[in-house]
Amino acid sequence: MPIEDPTLRNAREAELATYANDIAAAIRPTAARYDRTGEFPFEHFEILRHKGALGLTVPEEYGGRGLSLYETLLVQERIAGASGATALALGWHLMTFFGLSTTRAWDEAVFERVCRDAVERGELINVFATERDAGNVVRGFKPTTVARRHGDGYLISGRKAFSTLAPAVNHFTVLAHIEDDDQTAEFLVRKSARVRIVETWDSLGMRSTGSHDVELDAVEVPADALLVRLEKGKPSRFMACSGAYSLQLPAIYLGIAVAARDFILDFADSRFAPSLGGVILDAPQVQHKIGEIEILIGVSKSLLYGLAERWDRHDDLKDKLGSEVAITKYAVTNNAIRIVELAMQIAGGHALSRDLPLERYFRDVQCGLYNPPHNDMVIDRVAREAIARQRADRNPSAVIPITPTPQGPDRTAHTATTRSSEAIA
């Protein structure tokens, strides 16, 4: 008898879970092959396109399903159980629309056009912001990518790194420095002959996200391709609403951990141990590890979905949950890593074999450590906030500024001291 999932609150969410499980079942058989070769899973994205998944977070008025944050995480968790890399790549497309649906930062006519391209033509989009020499420009670095005025539009030249979905996107946005007025702006770029993919992505985990470098060689764009100017000293659209779009990251790593739990239960219940006179699932030490896994999953789901529910329900809190978003990413990701480790300990040496999915789960889930915010940044943030509260209580007239931990749109691990530790975009 199946156990009821407490994260499914209504019939719509149950339908979405079934929908996502069907997608997961379709992509699961080839996930290991794409992981091994590192090739981009075009086959998976044809399935997603056929299932209408590319329009899940597009607003309903433009033909999409307009999923809430909570609903999007439900879908992402389940797809990640089949292929973490495919879920992660899909997620940045979905969260591009989710974020824009919330902020409406672009010209509405441009946004509508891109939305309809996704729904009606199955086109993919992502934000490419990181540069190897400049870091993540959303966090204050000046981009080396340059936009030069040309007629009524611009010519954009530069190179972006860790550009997830690079082989498959139809259009993407880049952050570029406008040469004439010393400003940084977000531009919409359509893939063309002057956009070149440099296949640099050969990673330990999340191997089939297609997170290659992208070179732009004097790519011509029209005037309305300039979407948003980033004003110095003011938060960009990427920082809006507490960066809630980034909660897809812990949802994905939780999905991988749940897949590891499901696998190890089946494995342990079918693996006979002569010393026990039964299957290894009957061993007390194995049951103890299963109990640890269940607690970690329960805590993670409560934290992740509880926060998503609050964010969806309370508009007045949307810009006040930055610390909670960071804490949730930290806790759920680290719990997921521990869950996979426990599952591997139960399997023993078999866990290292490519014949089992555990080693792929292990490699993929490590990537969560390199998606921002990093562990040390989260710890530093909450410590500074606690200290500020303490000192404010002791001296109410003092003003103690707290600088928020930045979270850029392209999910890489750039900081001033760790630019070589790139994560999965």
Contacts in CASP RR format, 6 or more apart in sequence:
PFRMAT RR
TARGET T0000
AUTHOR 0000-0000-0000
METHOD contacts of the structure
MODEL  1
MPIEDPTLRNAREAELATYANDIAAAIRPTAARYDRTGEFPFEHFEILRH
KGALGLTVPEEYGGRGLSLYETLLVQERIAGASGATALALGWHLMTFFGL
STTRAWDEAVFERVCRDAVERGELINVFATERDAGNVVRGFKPTTVARRH
GDGYLISGRKAFSTLAPAVNHFTVLAHIEDDDQTAEFLVRKSARVRIVET
WDSLGMRSTGSHDVELDAVEVPADALLVRLEKGKPSRFMACSGAYSLQLP
AIYLGIAVAARDFILDFADSRFAPSLGGVILDAPQVQHKIGEIEILIGVS
KSLLYGLAERWDRHDDLKDKLGSEVAITKYAVTNNAIRIVELAMQIAGGH
ALSRDLPLERYFRDVQCGLYNPPHNDMVIDRVAREAIARQRADRNPSAVI
PITPTPQGPDRTAHTATTRSSEAIA
5 17 0 8 1.000
6 301 0 8 1.000
7 13 0 8 1.000
7 74 0 8 1.000
7 301 0 8 1.000
7 305 0 8 1.000
8 14 0 8 1.000
8 17 0 8 1.000
8 74 0 8 1.000
12 71 0 8 1.000
13 70 0 8 1.000
13 71 0 8 1.000
13 74 0 8 1.000
16 67 0 8 1.000
16 71 0 8 1.000
16 74 0 8 1.000
16 75 0 8 1.000
17 74 0 8 1.000
17 78 0 8 1.000
19 51 0 8 1.000
19 75 0 8 1.000
20 74 0 8 1.000
20 75 0 8 1.000
20 76 0 8 1.000
20 77 0 8 1.000
20 78 0 8 1.000
20 79 0 8 1.000
21 78 0 8 1.000
22 51 0 8 1.000
23 47 0 8 1.000
23 48 0 8 1.000
23 51 0 8 1.000
23 53 0 8 1.000
23 78 0 8 1.000
23 79 0 8 1.000
23 82 0 8 1.000
24 78 0 8 1.000
24 79 0 8 1.000
24 81 0 8 1.000
24 82 0 8 1.000
24 83 0 8 1.000
25 82 0 8 1.000
26 47 0 8 1.000
27 41 0 8 1.000
27 43 0 8 1.000
27 44 0 8 1.000
27 47 0 8 1.000
27 79 0 8 1.000
27 82 0 8 1.000
27 83 0 8 1.000
27 86 0 8 1.000
28 81 0 8 1.000
28 82 0 8 1.000
28 83 0 8 1.000
30 41 0 8 1.000
30 43 0 8 1.000
30 44 0 8 1.000
31 41 0 8 1.000
31 82 0 8 1.000
31 83 0 8 1.000
31 84 0 8 1.000
31 85 0 8 1.000
31 86 0 8 1.000
31 360 0 8 1.000
32 354 0 8 1.000
32 357 0 8 1.000
32 360 0 8 1.000
34 40 0 8 1.000
34 41 0 8 1.000
34 44 0 8 1.000
34 83 0 8 1.000
34 85 0 8 1.000
34 86 0 8 1.000
34 207 0 8 1.000
34 208 0 8 1.000
35 83 0 8 1.000
35 85 0 8 1.000
35 205 0 8 1.000
35 207 0 8 1.000
35 208 0 8 1.000
35 360 0 8 1.000
36 207 0 8 1.000
36 354 0 8 1.000
37 208 0 8 1.000
38 201 0 8 1.000
38 202 0 8 1.000
38 207 0 8 1.000
38 208 0 8 1.000
39 208 0 8 1.000
40 167 0 8 1.000
40 168 0 8 1.000
40 208 0 8 1.000
40 209 0 8 1.000
40 210 0 8 1.000
41 83 0 8 1.000
41 85 0 8 1.000
41 86 0 8 1.000
41 208 0 8 1.000
42 167 0 8 1.000
42 168 0 8 1.000
44 83 0 8 1.000
44 86 0 8 1.000
45 86 0 8 1.000
45 89 0 8 1.000
45 90 0 8 1.000
45 124 0 8 1.000
45 168 0 8 1.000
48 54 0 8 1.000
48 86 0 8 1.000
48 90 0 8 1.000
49 122 0 8 1.000
52 119 0 8 1.000
53 75 0 8 1.000
53 90 0 8 1.000
54 90 0 8 1.000
54 93 0 8 1.000
54 118 0 8 1.000
54 119 0 8 1.000
54 122 0 8 1.000
54 123 0 8 1.000
54 124 0 8 1.000
55 63 0 8 1.000
55 64 0 8 1.000
55 65 0 8 1.000
55 66 0 8 1.000
55 94 0 8 1.000
55 97 0 8 1.000
55 118 0 8 1.000
55 119 0 8 1.000
55 122 0 8 1.000
56 64 0 8 1.000
56 65 0 8 1.000
56 66 0 8 1.000
56 67 0 8 1.000
56 72 0 8 1.000
56 75 0 8 1.000
56 94 0 8 1.000
57 64 0 8 1.000
57 65 0 8 1.000
57 66 0 8 1.000
57 67 0 8 1.000
57 72 0 8 1.000
57 94 0 8 1.000
57 95 0 8 1.000
57 97 0 8 1.000
57 98 0 8 1.000
57 101 0 8 1.000
58 64 0 8 1.000
58 65 0 8 1.000
58 66 0 8 1.000
58 97 0 8 1.000
58 101 0 8 1.000
58 115 0 8 1.000
58 118 0 8 1.000
58 119 0 8 1.000
59 66 0 8 1.000
59 97 0 8 1.000
59 101 0 8 1.000
59 115 0 8 1.000
60 66 0 8 1.000
62 111 0 8 1.000
62 112 0 8 1.000
62 115 0 8 1.000
62 116 0 8 1.000
62 119 0 8 1.000
63 115 0 8 1.000
63 116 0 8 1.000
63 119 0 8 1.000
64 115 0 8 1.000
64 119 0 8 1.000
66 101 0 8 1.000
67 75 0 8 1.000
67 98 0 8 1.000
68 308 0 8 1.000
68 312 0 8 1.000
69 98 0 8 1.000
69 244 0 8 1.000
69 247 0 8 1.000
69 308 0 8 1.000
69 311 0 8 1.000
69 312 0 8 1.000
70 305 0 8 1.000
70 308 0 8 1.000
70 309 0 8 1.000
70 312 0 8 1.000
72 94 0 8 1.000
72 95 0 8 1.000
72 98 0 8 1.000
72 248 0 8 1.000
73 247 0 8 1.000
73 248 0 8 1.000
73 251 0 8 1.000
73 304 0 8 1.000
73 305 0 8 1.000
73 308 0 8 1.000
76 87 0 8 1.000
76 90 0 8 1.000
76 91 0 8 1.000
76 94 0 8 1.000
76 248 0 8 1.000
76 251 0 8 1.000
76 252 0 8 1.000
77 251 0 8 1.000
77 252 0 8 1.000
77 254 0 8 1.000
77 255 0 8 1.000
77 258 0 8 1.000
78 255 0 8 1.000
79 86 0 8 1.000
79 87 0 8 1.000
79 90 0 8 1.000
80 87 0 8 1.000
80 88 0 8 1.000
80 251 0 8 1.000
80 252 0 8 1.000
80 253 0 8 1.000
80 254 0 8 1.000
80 255 0 8 1.000
80 256 0 8 1.000
80 259 0 8 1.000
81 87 0 8 1.000
81 255 0 8 1.000
81 256 0 8 1.000
81 258 0 8 1.000
81 259 0 8 1.000
82 259 0 8 1.000
83 208 0 8 1.000
84 206 0 8 1.000
84 252 0 8 1.000
84 255 0 8 1.000
84 256 0 8 1.000
84 364 0 8 1.000
85 205 0 8 1.000
85 206 0 8 1.000
85 207 0 8 1.000
85 208 0 8 1.000
85 209 0 8 1.000
85 364 0 8 1.000
86 208 0 8 1.000
87 252 0 8 1.000
88 164 0 8 1.000
88 206 0 8 1.000
88 209 0 8 1.000
88 248 0 8 1.000
88 249 0 8 1.000
88 252 0 8 1.000
88 424 0 8 1.000
89 164 0 8 1.000
89 165 0 8 1.000
89 168 0 8 1.000
89 208 0 8 1.000
89 209 0 8 1.000
89 210 0 8 1.000
91 248 0 8 1.000
91 252 0 8 1.000
92 126 0 8 1.000
92 127 0 8 1.000
92 164 0 8 1.000
92 165 0 8 1.000
92 248 0 8 1.000
92 411 0 8 1.000
92 425 0 8 1.000
93 118 0 8 1.000
93 124 0 8 1.000
93 125 0 8 1.000
93 126 0 8 1.000
93 165 0 8 1.000
94 248 0 8 1.000
95 245 0 8 1.000
95 246 0 8 1.000
95 248 0 8 1.000
96 125 0 8 1.000
96 126 0 8 1.000
96 127 0 8 1.000
96 173 0 8 1.000
97 115 0 8 1.000
97 118 0 8 1.000
97 125 0 8 1.000
98 245 0 8 1.000
99 237 0 8 1.000
99 240 0 8 1.000
99 241 0 8 1.000
99 245 0 8 1.000
100 106 0 8 1.000
100 111 0 8 1.000
100 237 0 8 1.000
102 240 0 8 1.000
102 241 0 8 1.000
102 318 0 8 1.000
103 237 0 8 1.000
103 240 0 8 1.000
103 241 0 8 1.000
104 111 0 8 1.000
105 227 0 8 1.000
105 228 0 8 1.000
105 237 0 8 1.000
105 240 0 8 1.000
106 227 0 8 1.000
106 228 0 8 1.000
107 224 0 8 1.000
107 227 0 8 1.000
110 188 0 8 1.000
110 224 0 8 1.000
110 227 0 8 1.000
114 123 0 8 1.000
114 125 0 8 1.000
114 171 0 8 1.000
114 188 0 8 1.000
117 123 0 8 1.000
117 170 0 8 1.000
117 171 0 8 1.000
118 124 0 8 1.000
118 125 0 8 1.000
121 170 0 8 1.000
123 170 0 8 1.000
123 171 0 8 1.000
124 165 0 8 1.000
124 168 0 8 1.000
124 169 0 8 1.000
124 170 0 8 1.000
125 169 0 8 1.000
125 170 0 8 1.000
125 171 0 8 1.000
125 172 0 8 1.000
125 173 0 8 1.000
126 163 0 8 1.000
126 164 0 8 1.000
126 165 0 8 1.000
126 169 0 8 1.000
126 172 0 8 1.000
126 173 0 8 1.000
126 410 0 8 1.000
126 425 0 8 1.000
127 172 0 8 1.000
127 173 0 8 1.000
127 174 0 8 1.000
127 186 0 8 1.000
127 238 0 8 1.000
127 409 0 8 1.000
127 410 0 8 1.000
128 160 0 8 1.000
128 163 0 8 1.000
128 166 0 8 1.000
128 172 0 8 1.000
128 173 0 8 1.000
128 174 0 8 1.000
128 214 0 8 1.000
128 410 0 8 1.000
128 425 0 8 1.000
129 136 0 8 1.000
129 137 0 8 1.000
129 138 0 8 1.000
129 160 0 8 1.000
129 174 0 8 1.000
129 175 0 8 1.000
129 238 0 8 1.000
129 408 0 8 1.000
129 409 0 8 1.000
129 410 0 8 1.000
130 136 0 8 1.000
130 137 0 8 1.000
130 160 0 8 1.000
130 161 0 8 1.000
130 162 0 8 1.000
130 163 0 8 1.000
130 410 0 8 1.000
130 412 0 8 1.000
130 414 0 8 1.000
130 422 0 8 1.000
130 425 0 8 1.000
131 137 0 8 1.000
131 141 0 8 1.000
131 143 0 8 1.000
131 144 0 8 1.000
131 145 0 8 1.000
131 158 0 8 1.000
131 159 0 8 1.000
131 160 0 8 1.000
131 161 0 8 1.000
132 159 0 8 1.000
132 161 0 8 1.000
132 213 0 8 1.000
132 419 0 8 1.000
133 144 0 8 1.000
134 141 0 8 1.000
134 142 0 8 1.000
134 143 0 8 1.000
134 144 0 8 1.000
135 141 0 8 1.000
135 412 0 8 1.000
135 414 0 8 1.000
135 419 0 8 1.000
136 406 0 8 1.000
136 408 0 8 1.000
136 410 0 8 1.000
136 412 0 8 1.000
136 414 0 8 1.000
137 143 0 8 1.000
137 175 0 8 1.000
137 184 0 8 1.000
138 175 0 8 1.000
138 230 0 8 1.000
138 236 0 8 1.000
138 238 0 8 1.000
138 239 0 8 1.000
138 406 0 8 1.000
138 408 0 8 1.000
138 409 0 8 1.000
138 410 0 8 1.000
139 406 0 8 1.000
139 408 0 8 1.000
139 414 0 8 1.000
139 415 0 8 1.000
140 406 0 8 1.000
141 414 0 8 1.000
142 177 0 8 1.000
142 184 0 8 1.000
143 175 0 8 1.000
143 176 0 8 1.000
143 177 0 8 1.000
143 184 0 8 1.000
144 158 0 8 1.000
144 159 0 8 1.000
144 177 0 8 1.000
145 156 0 8 1.000
145 157 0 8 1.000
145 158 0 8 1.000
145 159 0 8 1.000
145 160 0 8 1.000
145 174 0 8 1.000
145 175 0 8 1.000
145 176 0 8 1.000
145 177 0 8 1.000
145 216 0 8 1.000
146 156 0 8 1.000
146 157 0 8 1.000
146 158 0 8 1.000
146 176 0 8 1.000
146 177 0 8 1.000
146 178 0 8 1.000
146 179 0 8 1.000
147 154 0 8 1.000
147 155 0 8 1.000
147 156 0 8 1.000
147 176 0 8 1.000
147 177 0 8 1.000
147 178 0 8 1.000
147 179 0 8 1.000
147 185 0 8 1.000
147 187 0 8 1.000
147 226 0 8 1.000
148 154 0 8 1.000
148 155 0 8 1.000
148 156 0 8 1.000
148 157 0 8 1.000
148 179 0 8 1.000
148 180 0 8 1.000
149 178 0 8 1.000
149 179 0 8 1.000
149 180 0 8 1.000
150 220 0 8 1.000
152 222 0 8 1.000
152 223 0 8 1.000
153 220 0 8 1.000
153 221 0 8 1.000
153 222 0 8 1.000
153 223 0 8 1.000
153 225 0 8 1.000
154 178 0 8 1.000
154 187 0 8 1.000
154 220 0 8 1.000
154 221 0 8 1.000
154 223 0 8 1.000
154 225 0 8 1.000
154 226 0 8 1.000
155 218 0 8 1.000
155 219 0 8 1.000
155 220 0 8 1.000
155 221 0 8 1.000
156 174 0 8 1.000
156 176 0 8 1.000
156 187 0 8 1.000
156 189 0 8 1.000
156 216 0 8 1.000
156 218 0 8 1.000
156 219 0 8 1.000
156 221 0 8 1.000
157 216 0 8 1.000
157 217 0 8 1.000
157 218 0 8 1.000
157 219 0 8 1.000
158 176 0 8 1.000
158 215 0 8 1.000
158 216 0 8 1.000
158 217 0 8 1.000
159 198 0 8 1.000
159 213 0 8 1.000
159 214 0 8 1.000
159 215 0 8 1.000
159 216 0 8 1.000
160 174 0 8 1.000
160 213 0 8 1.000
160 214 0 8 1.000
160 216 0 8 1.000
161 200 0 8 1.000
161 213 0 8 1.000
161 412 0 8 1.000
161 422 0 8 1.000
161 425 0 8 1.000
162 201 0 8 1.000
162 211 0 8 1.000
162 213 0 8 1.000
162 410 0 8 1.000
162 411 0 8 1.000
162 412 0 8 1.000
162 422 0 8 1.000
162 423 0 8 1.000
162 424 0 8 1.000
162 425 0 8 1.000
163 172 0 8 1.000
163 210 0 8 1.000
163 211 0 8 1.000
163 212 0 8 1.000
163 213 0 8 1.000
163 214 0 8 1.000
163 410 0 8 1.000
163 425 0 8 1.000
164 209 0 8 1.000
164 210 0 8 1.000
164 211 0 8 1.000
164 410 0 8 1.000
164 411 0 8 1.000
164 424 0 8 1.000
164 425 0 8 1.000
165 172 0 8 1.000
165 209 0 8 1.000
165 210 0 8 1.000
166 197 0 8 1.000
166 210 0 8 1.000
166 211 0 8 1.000
166 212 0 8 1.000
166 213 0 8 1.000
166 214 0 8 1.000
167 197 0 8 1.000
167 210 0 8 1.000
167 212 0 8 1.000
168 210 0 8 1.000
169 191 0 8 1.000
170 190 0 8 1.000
170 191 0 8 1.000
171 188 0 8 1.000
171 189 0 8 1.000
171 190 0 8 1.000
171 191 0 8 1.000
172 188 0 8 1.000
172 189 0 8 1.000
172 191 0 8 1.000
172 214 0 8 1.000
173 186 0 8 1.000
173 187 0 8 1.000
173 188 0 8 1.000
173 189 0 8 1.000
173 227 0 8 1.000
174 186 0 8 1.000
174 187 0 8 1.000
174 189 0 8 1.000
174 216 0 8 1.000
175 184 0 8 1.000
175 185 0 8 1.000
175 186 0 8 1.000
175 187 0 8 1.000
175 230 0 8 1.000
176 184 0 8 1.000
176 185 0 8 1.000
176 187 0 8 1.000
177 183 0 8 1.000
177 184 0 8 1.000
178 184 0 8 1.000
178 185 0 8 1.000
183 229 0 8 1.000
183 230 0 8 1.000
184 229 0 8 1.000
184 230 0 8 1.000
185 226 0 8 1.000
185 227 0 8 1.000
185 228 0 8 1.000
185 229 0 8 1.000
185 230 0 8 1.000
186 226 0 8 1.000
186 227 0 8 1.000
186 228 0 8 1.000
186 230 0 8 1.000
186 237 0 8 1.000
187 221 0 8 1.000
187 225 0 8 1.000
187 226 0 8 1.000
187 227 0 8 1.000
188 221 0 8 1.000
188 225 0 8 1.000
188 227 0 8 1.000
189 195 0 8 1.000
189 216 0 8 1.000
189 219 0 8 1.000
189 221 0 8 1.000
189 225 0 8 1.000
190 221 0 8 1.000
192 219 0 8 1.000
194 216 0 8 1.000
194 217 0 8 1.000
194 218 0 8 1.000
194 219 0 8 1.000
194 220 0 8 1.000
195 214 0 8 1.000
195 215 0 8 1.000
195 216 0 8 1.000
195 217 0 8 1.000
195 219 0 8 1.000
196 214 0 8 1.000
196 215 0 8 1.000
196 217 0 8 1.000
197 212 0 8 1.000
197 213 0 8 1.000
197 214 0 8 1.000
197 215 0 8 1.000
198 212 0 8 1.000
198 213 0 8 1.000
198 214 0 8 1.000
198 215 0 8 1.000
199 212 0 8 1.000
200 212 0 8 1.000
200 213 0 8 1.000
201 207 0 8 1.000
201 209 0 8 1.000
201 210 0 8 1.000
201 211 0 8 1.000
201 212 0 8 1.000
203 211 0 8 1.000
203 367 0 8 1.000
203 424 0 8 1.000
204 363 0 8 1.000
204 366 0 8 1.000
204 367 0 8 1.000
205 363 0 8 1.000
205 364 0 8 1.000
205 366 0 8 1.000
205 367 0 8 1.000
205 424 0 8 1.000
206 364 0 8 1.000
206 367 0 8 1.000
206 424 0 8 1.000
207 363 0 8 1.000
209 424 0 8 1.000
209 425 0 8 1.000
211 424 0 8 1.000
211 425 0 8 1.000
228 236 0 8 1.000
228 237 0 8 1.000
230 236 0 8 1.000
238 407 0 8 1.000
238 408 0 8 1.000
238 409 0 8 1.000
239 404 0 8 1.000
239 406 0 8 1.000
239 407 0 8 1.000
239 408 0 8 1.000
240 319 0 8 1.000
241 311 0 8 1.000
241 318 0 8 1.000
241 319 0 8 1.000
242 311 0 8 1.000
242 318 0 8 1.000
242 319 0 8 1.000
242 320 0 8 1.000
242 321 0 8 1.000
242 322 0 8 1.000
242 324 0 8 1.000
242 325 0 8 1.000
243 322 0 8 1.000
243 325 0 8 1.000
243 407 0 8 1.000
244 308 0 8 1.000
244 311 0 8 1.000
244 318 0 8 1.000
244 321 0 8 1.000
244 325 0 8 1.000
246 325 0 8 1.000
246 329 0 8 1.000
246 371 0 8 1.000
246 372 0 8 1.000
246 407 0 8 1.000
246 411 0 8 1.000
247 304 0 8 1.000
247 307 0 8 1.000
247 308 0 8 1.000
247 325 0 8 1.000
247 328 0 8 1.000
247 329 0 8 1.000
249 329 0 8 1.000
249 333 0 8 1.000
249 368 0 8 1.000
249 371 0 8 1.000
249 411 0 8 1.000
250 300 0 8 1.000
250 304 0 8 1.000
250 328 0 8 1.000
250 329 0 8 1.000
250 331 0 8 1.000
250 332 0 8 1.000
250 333 0 8 1.000
250 336 0 8 1.000
251 304 0 8 1.000
251 332 0 8 1.000
253 332 0 8 1.000
253 333 0 8 1.000
253 336 0 8 1.000
253 337 0 8 1.000
253 365 0 8 1.000
253 368 0 8 1.000
254 297 0 8 1.000
254 300 0 8 1.000
254 301 0 8 1.000
254 304 0 8 1.000
254 332 0 8 1.000
254 335 0 8 1.000
254 336 0 8 1.000
255 336 0 8 1.000
256 336 0 8 1.000
256 340 0 8 1.000
256 361 0 8 1.000
256 364 0 8 1.000
256 365 0 8 1.000
257 296 0 8 1.000
257 297 0 8 1.000
257 300 0 8 1.000
257 335 0 8 1.000
257 336 0 8 1.000
257 339 0 8 1.000
257 340 0 8 1.000
257 361 0 8 1.000
257 365 0 8 1.000
258 297 0 8 1.000
259 357 0 8 1.000
259 361 0 8 1.000
260 339 0 8 1.000
260 340 0 8 1.000
260 343 0 8 1.000
260 344 0 8 1.000
260 357 0 8 1.000
260 358 0 8 1.000
260 361 0 8 1.000
261 293 0 8 1.000
261 294 0 8 1.000
261 297 0 8 1.000
261 339 0 8 1.000
261 343 0 8 1.000
263 343 0 8 1.000
263 356 0 8 1.000
263 357 0 8 1.000
263 358 0 8 1.000
263 361 0 8 1.000
264 290 0 8 1.000
264 293 0 8 1.000
264 343 0 8 1.000
264 346 0 8 1.000
264 347 0 8 1.000
264 358 0 8 1.000
265 281 0 8 1.000
265 290 0 8 1.000
267 346 0 8 1.000
267 347 0 8 1.000
267 350 0 8 1.000
267 356 0 8 1.000
268 279 0 8 1.000
268 280 0 8 1.000
268 281 0 8 1.000
268 286 0 8 1.000
268 290 0 8 1.000
268 346 0 8 1.000
268 347 0 8 1.000
269 279 0 8 1.000
269 281 0 8 1.000
270 279 0 8 1.000
271 279 0 8 1.000
271 280 0 8 1.000
271 281 0 8 1.000
272 278 0 8 1.000
272 279 0 8 1.000
272 280 0 8 1.000
273 279 0 8 1.000
273 280 0 8 1.000
273 283 0 8 1.000
276 282 0 8 1.000
276 283 0 8 1.000
280 286 0 8 1.000
280 346 0 8 1.000
281 287 0 8 1.000
281 290 0 8 1.000
286 346 0 8 1.000
289 342 0 8 1.000
289 343 0 8 1.000
289 345 0 8 1.000
289 346 0 8 1.000
290 346 0 8 1.000
292 338 0 8 1.000
292 342 0 8 1.000
293 339 0 8 1.000
293 342 0 8 1.000
293 343 0 8 1.000
296 335 0 8 1.000
296 336 0 8 1.000
296 338 0 8 1.000
296 339 0 8 1.000
297 335 0 8 1.000
297 339 0 8 1.000
299 331 0 8 1.000
299 335 0 8 1.000
300 331 0 8 1.000
300 332 0 8 1.000
300 335 0 8 1.000
300 336 0 8 1.000
303 327 0 8 1.000
303 328 0 8 1.000
303 331 0 8 1.000
303 332 0 8 1.000
304 328 0 8 1.000
304 332 0 8 1.000
307 321 0 8 1.000
307 324 0 8 1.000
307 325 0 8 1.000
307 328 0 8 1.000
310 317 0 8 1.000
310 321 0 8 1.000
310 324 0 8 1.000
311 317 0 8 1.000
311 318 0 8 1.000
311 321 0 8 1.000
322 404 0 8 1.000
323 381 0 8 1.000
323 382 0 8 1.000
323 385 0 8 1.000
325 407 0 8 1.000
326 373 0 8 1.000
326 377 0 8 1.000
326 378 0 8 1.000
326 381 0 8 1.000
326 382 0 8 1.000
326 405 0 8 1.000
326 407 0 8 1.000
327 378 0 8 1.000
327 382 0 8 1.000
329 371 0 8 1.000
329 373 0 8 1.000
329 378 0 8 1.000
330 373 0 8 1.000
330 375 0 8 1.000
330 378 0 8 1.000
330 379 0 8 1.000
333 365 0 8 1.000
333 368 0 8 1.000
333 369 0 8 1.000
333 371 0 8 1.000
334 375 0 8 1.000
336 365 0 8 1.000
337 365 0 8 1.000
337 366 0 8 1.000
337 368 0 8 1.000
337 369 0 8 1.000
340 358 0 8 1.000
340 361 0 8 1.000
340 362 0 8 1.000
340 365 0 8 1.000
341 362 0 8 1.000
343 351 0 8 1.000
343 358 0 8 1.000
343 361 0 8 1.000
344 351 0 8 1.000
344 352 0 8 1.000
344 358 0 8 1.000
344 359 0 8 1.000
344 362 0 8 1.000
345 351 0 8 1.000
347 356 0 8 1.000
347 358 0 8 1.000
350 356 0 8 1.000
351 358 0 8 1.000
351 359 0 8 1.000
351 362 0 8 1.000
352 359 0 8 1.000
353 359 0 8 1.000
354 360 0 8 1.000
367 423 0 8 1.000
367 424 0 8 1.000
368 423 0 8 1.000
368 424 0 8 1.000
369 375 0 8 1.000
369 423 0 8 1.000
370 413 0 8 1.000
370 421 0 8 1.000
370 422 0 8 1.000
370 423 0 8 1.000
370 424 0 8 1.000
371 411 0 8 1.000
371 413 0 8 1.000
371 423 0 8 1.000
371 424 0 8 1.000
372 405 0 8 1.000
372 406 0 8 1.000
372 407 0 8 1.000
372 408 0 8 1.000
372 411 0 8 1.000
372 412 0 8 1.000
372 413 0 8 1.000
372 423 0 8 1.000
373 381 0 8 1.000
373 405 0 8 1.000
373 407 0 8 1.000
374 413 0 8 1.000
374 415 0 8 1.000
374 418 0 8 1.000
377 405 0 8 1.000
377 415 0 8 1.000
378 405 0 8 1.000
380 405 0 8 1.000
381 402 0 8 1.000
381 404 0 8 1.000
381 405 0 8 1.000
384 402 0 8 1.000
384 403 0 8 1.000
385 402 0 8 1.000
388 400 0 8 1.000
388 402 0 8 1.000
391 398 0 8 1.000
391 400 0 8 1.000
392 398 0 8 1.000
392 400 0 8 1.000
410 425 0 8 1.000
411 423 0 8 1.000
411 424 0 8 1.000
411 425 0 8 1.000
412 422 0 8 1.000
412 423 0 8 1.000
412 425 0 8 1.000
413 421 0 8 1.000
413 422 0 8 1.000
413 423 0 8 1.000
414 422 0 8 1.000
END
